[in-house]
Amino acid sequence: MSHAVQNMSYAGTVIRTRRGEAEALKIVRKIDDGVVSEKMTVQEGNSLEIIRKGDEVHCILPDTKSVLVESWDNQGTLFSMLPSRDIRFGNEYDLSIVREDRVAGRKAVLLAIRPHDEFRFGHRLWLDRSTAFPLRTELIDGDGTILEQIKFADINLDSEISAEALSPSVSLENFTWYAETAKRVEIDMEIDWDCDDLPAGFRVVSTKTEQLPGADAPVTHILYSDGLATVSVFIGQVRKKKLARRSNVGGSNAYSMQLADYQITAIGEVPAATVQRIASSMRQR
């Protein structure tokens, strides 16, 4: 599955559903000499179009006749929630083959990933029988509710993709171009923060300091993962007292609180109890 997602070219229509709200996306992806080119067009609303070539992304907004040029980051892809090779089935999750099925007119195998506790979500994956490409994915809450679903309505795998298919759908004449004004600066480094009540299976994947655009001072960013679920913890100094608060979008939950002179925010595609537990148990050595 991981190899198919990273190396296959394809074109198709995706239905993405979050908390009961659905949107249709036209997606084209081509790999040429190791360079990834992608085009995603939202089929409703303002017809937002996102075109990527390598590390550069153009966000095209036809209704305002503008193009925003940004650097590529890998956080918002369709498949950002898929398991990594580090997942340890049998410890925090069980994996089972449920049945053969059919998605987008293709034979598929349904896999279920079930967590052992309340600190992570479950997943269902429909993999193409011949290529292992994920034709449908679901993020499942503890009570069986589907939090997010990505499903191909139609797809052509490893098909020939023309240059025209990756070009803007509208003429960009008289459009205003906006370059990314400031970039996030990241530095890998040792940090003096620990979580003293980390849910079983999670471990530190990376520790960085980041200078975020518009921020007065750098923040500490710690990334935790169990091989499937990930939680980012951001720690920065604050000048005035802030109340603890929760928020969520789709399957993503966040929890913010203050500890002494620091604001701590944990966010991830995990249950609300997980981000609250991690944020509340951060301690400075």
Secondary structure, 3 states (H helix, E strand, C coil): CHHHHHHCCEEEEEEEEECCEEEEEEEEEEEECCEEEEEEEECCCCCCEEEEECCEEEEEEHHHCEEEEEECCCCCCCCCCCCCCCCCECCCEEEEEEEEEEECCEEEEEEEEEECCCCCCEEEEEEECCCCCEEEEEEECCCCCEEEEEEEEEEEECCCCCCHHHCCCCCCCCCEEEECCCCCEEEECCCCEEECCCCCCCEEEEEEEEECCCCCCCEEEEEEECCCCEEEEEEEECCCCCCCEEEEECCEEEEEEEECCEEEEEEECCCHHHHHHHHHCEEEC
